[in-house]
């Protein structure tokens, strides 16, 4: 994946990290969802599915991301 999403990308996430204390849930996750795609996140209890979803809104405690855009528009400024 490149740093710049292509026009058919409607959701782009770069550099997502979620951590609870010393437990890292997601590390440097990059994700693109293209128009017409259906994204399904599957996993057992406690594997980070809900945390991944909440991270889109910076609602997950300890969430850090370097880039989030929706339909090409940056949703949030970069975090340090």
Backbone torsions as a table, in degrees:
resi	resn	phi	psi	omega
1	UNK	NA	139.9	177.5
2	UNK	-89.4	170.3	178.5
3	UNK	-71.6	-27.2	-178.8
4	UNK	-103.6	122.3	179.2
5	UNK	-69.6	150.9	176.1
6	UNK	-80.7	163.6	-175.3
7	UNK	-58.0	-27.1	-179.7
8	UNK	-81.7	-3.3	177.5
9	UNK	-81.3	122.9	179.8
10	UNK	-100.4	-26.2	175.0
11	UNK	-131.4	127.2	179.7
12	UNK	-131.4	126.2	178.5
13	UNK	-123.9	135.3	178.3
14	UNK	-133.8	136.4	171.9
15	UNK	66.5	33.7	-179.5
16	UNK	-73.1	132.7	176.0
17	UNK	-136.3	128.7	173.8
18	UNK	-123.5	133.8	-176.5
19	UNK	-146.0	138.5	174.0
20	UNK	-121.2	105.6	-173.9
21	UNK	62.3	-124.6	178.8
22	UNK	-91.8	-5.2	-178.0
23	UNK	-87.7	113.0	178.3
24	UNK	-89.1	122.3	-179.2
25	UNK	-90.0	-47.9	176.5
26	UNK	-130.1	138.5	-178.1
27	UNK	-129.4	113.3	174.5
28	UNK	52.9	49.5	-177.8
29	UNK	-83.3	129.2	173.2
30	UNK	-114.2	138.2	-176.4
31	UNK	-150.3	132.9	172.1
32	UNK	-123.5	136.2	172.3
33	UNK	-118.1	122.8	-177.7
34	UNK	-95.4	154.2	178.5
35	UNK	-53.3	130.8	179.6
36	UNK	90.5	-13.1	178.5
37	UNK	-81.5	153.5	172.5
38	UNK	-118.2	124.5	-179.8
39	UNK	-101.4	128.4	177.5
40	UNK	-124.9	125.4	177.9
41	UNK	-108.1	120.7	-175.1
42	UNK	-122.0	140.0	176.0
43	UNK	177.2	166.5	179.8
44	UNK	-73.2	176.0	179.1
45	UNK	-60.8	130.6	176.7
46	UNK	83.3	14.5	-177.5
47	UNK	-95.3	-1.1	173.1
48	UNK	103.7	13.3	-179.7
49	UNK	-63.1	-51.8	-179.4
50	UNK	-66.9	-37.2	178.5
51	UNK	-63.0	-40.8	177.3
52	UNK	-60.4	-45.3	180.0
53	UNK	-64.2	-46.6	-179.3
54	UNK	-65.7	-26.6	-179.0
55	UNK	-63.9	-26.4	178.6
56	UNK	-59.3	-28.3	-177.3
57	UNK	-108.7	11.6	-174.3
58	UNK	56.4	30.3	-178.7
59	UNK	-93.8	-10.2	178.6
60	UNK	-85.5	129.3	177.8
61	UNK	-59.8	133.6	177.5
62	UNK	81.2	6.7	-179.4
63	UNK	-74.6	135.5	175.6
64	UNK	-134.6	136.7	175.1
65	UNK	-147.8	150.2	-178.0
66	UNK	-93.0	-21.1	-178.1
67	UNK	-157.9	134.5	171.5
68	UNK	-143.0	124.5	177.4
69	UNK	-134.8	153.7	176.7
70	UNK	-127.0	120.1	-176.7
71	UNK	50.3	41.1	174.9
72	UNK	87.9	-12.9	179.3
73	UNK	-95.7	128.8	179.6
74	UNK	-62.5	127.6	-176.2
75	UNK	-84.1	-37.6	-178.8
76	UNK	-138.8	151.3	172.5
77	UNK	-68.8	159.2	179.3
78	UNK	-61.9	146.9	176.1
79	UNK	-105.3	151.1	176.0
80	UNK	-93.5	NA	NA
